[in-house]
Amino acid sequence: MGGEGREKQGMSCERLARIERFLDENYIATGKLAGTVTQIWRRGELTLNSVLGFADRERQTPMAEDSIFRIYSMTKPVTSVAIMMLVETCGIALDDPVSKYIPQWEKLGVHAGGFMDSFQTRAPSRPMRVVDLLRHTSGLTYGFQQNTNVDAAYRKLKLGDIAAEGTLGEMIEKLATLPLEFSPGDAWNYSVSTDVLGYIVGKVSGMAFEDFLKEQIFDPLGMADTAFYVPDDKLSRFCACYAIGALGSKVVSAQGPALQDDPRVSTFRRPPALVSGGGGLVSTAADYMRFARMLLRGGELDGVRLLGPKTVQLMTANHLPGGVDLPRLSRSMFSEANYDGVGFGLGFATTINPSATLTPGSAGDFFWGGAASTFFWVDPREDLVVVFLTQLLPSTAHPVRRQLRTLVYSAITAGGA
């Protein structure tokens, strides 16, 4: 892809090559990442398709273009699209109270003190609405936030754990026994909200959530390798997953990242008990690129329309109350986004003030990532989609996402139109 001065769809070929070289020299050769697949789509063409390192370092299995990754929270945008498909058919409305679909949640209170089994609560200022689940203003949380007594209760009950033995329905029942962190709409907190959306998709559609995704999204888009588990005939393509030190820590052991999930014995080898719309999918770069390109094109790809353009515009606008960015509203100790200059829509983070982010980008670009350091973003102004898949927990281990954004935007030499 070489010579100085050559361009491909308004991107410098030399600078595109620099992206792969940077990842190889700084992450693969150093052992920080076992392998990566990076795809860049611009102006209707794949301008970079980089495959580096190992899918399974222990077995010396080379990474391949069709390697299958755990995409964890990159499942959330897929679930959000499913909900919005039901909104478009008027099966559900964004301002519906969640208790319309989960009646046992009608009396949920807000934490006012105490510990599990002795929580004190107060009434919320208003009911939780469907839009609160989409934008993480529901008052729900994740146990790994490790911030409050409510978080501790989530950990004890293993709520949000995709490897848990209980079903999604059982998780909904357990959540009915716990208070909210705050009154819906008062704050932003990364949470199990999107798992709850998956449950509602099943209730409204009359289909199992996983069947709805397959029949209404994956099959129409040709996402043949995206599912909630890896069948035996695809096992040879399933990546290992690694972790730095104790999970959630940035402490690196002398041996580097350790094997966290062996593909041969992984829980992803069988259909899960809890079908997690918040973090349960596996996918490939090619599959997720098709999903992201559908969003770039306003809900349509190759003659298949999942959403109308106005719905996609609604999803990717900032929906945080008051139009503020995340620092003004967030109580979350962790999410898959940096905060400054970033708002949140209906399933995606969205850039509202590029200069505040201190990284290149465009107002209106939208994105999300997964726990194993995966990342994608869509920039309609630049007619650009980037999908980055890898296999390292936690996603905060290295600044590779910020570096990738910088490298990609510095390769652009002409506007998106």
Secondary structure, 3 states (H helix, E strand, C coil): CCCCCCEECCEEHHHHHHHHHHHHHHHHCCCCCCEEEEEEEECCEEEEEEEEEEEECCCCEECCCCCEEECHHHHHHHHHHHHHHHHHCCCCCCCCEHHHCCHHHCCCCEEEECCCCCCEEECCCCCCEHHHHHHCCCCCCCHHHCCCHHHHHHHHHCCCCCCCCCCHHHHHHHHCCCCECCCCCCCECCCCHHHHHHHHHHHHHCCCHHHHHHHHHHHHHCCCCCECCCCHHHHHHECCEEECCCCCCCCCCCCCCEEEECCCCCHHHCCCCCCCCCCCCEECHHHHHHHHHHHHCCCEECCEECCCHHHHHHHHCCCCHHHCCHHHHECCCCCCCCCCCEEECCCCEEECCHHHHCCCCCCCCEEEECCCCCEEEEEHHHCEEEEEECCEECCCCCCHHHHHHHHHHHCECCCCC
